[in-house]
Amino acid sequence: MLSTMAHDALILKRASPRSTFRWSDDVYDVLSDNEVVGTIIRVDDGALGGRPWMWSLGFSYLEGRSPTNGRAETCEDAMAAFAKSWRRG
């Protein structure tokens, strides 16, 4: 079970339940310096072309970074794409 994973200065941590979307165990916060800077979530709706993991930078961290969200085949791939975008800022 994936609970935390370090990636440079970024940490992936299972998120607490939120009321803003349908909850599952595959929702993670991405942290930098103990602050949530984004989200990675698994969405099994079949419409993602084999890329069920979605990642997104937090709204406050979009400026100067591109892309700011995307899809990946695995959680690890999503974290790598997130980190690549994060380093561009």
N, C-alpha and C positions, 0 to 999 in steps of 0.2 A: 504494500500500500504506500502510495506517495503522499508524504505529509509535509516534508520540507525538502528543498533542493537549492543549493547555492549556485549562482552563476555570476561570477565576478562580484560586483557590489550589489547584485540583486538576489532576493530570496523569494522562493515560491512557497506560500503557506496556505493550507486549506482555510477557506473563508468561513466566517460565521454566517448563519442563515440570514437572508434579507427578504424583505417583502416585495422588492421591486421586480423579481422575476421568479419563475418556477425553480424551486430549489432542488439541488442534487448534491451528491458527494463530490462531484467533479467540478467544483467552483473554487478557484484559487485567487488569492490576492497576490500581487507582485509588490514586494517591499524593497525600498532603498532607504537606508538609515532609519529603519523602524517606521517608515511612513509608507502608506499604501499609494503606489504610483500607477497601478494598473490592475487588470483582471485577465485571467485565462479561464475559459469555461468549455466544457464538452457539451455539444448540442447534437443529439441523435435524431435529426429530423429527415435524414435521407436526401436533403436538397443541397448538401455541401460538397458533392462530388468526391467523396472519400476523404474529405478534410473536416472532420467533426470538431476539431479544437479551434476555438476562436480566441483571439487575444486583442486587447485594446489598452492603449495608454490612458491614464486618467485625464479628465478634461483639463486640469490645471497644468498638464505637462505636454500638451500638443505642440506648442509654438516651437518652430525650428526643427521639428522632427517629421520624417515622412518615410514610410507610411506610418499611420497612427493606429492601424488595426489590420488584422488579417486572419487567415485560416491556415491550419496545418494538419498533417496526418496524425501527429502524436503530440502529447503534452510537451515533450522535450523539444520538438521542432518549433512549437509555438513559443516556448521560452527563448529559444535561440533567435527567432525572428523579433520577439519583443526586445531582447537585449541589443540586437543590431540597431533597431530603431532608437532605442534609449541612448546609445552611445553617440548618435548623430546630433544630439541636442547640446 
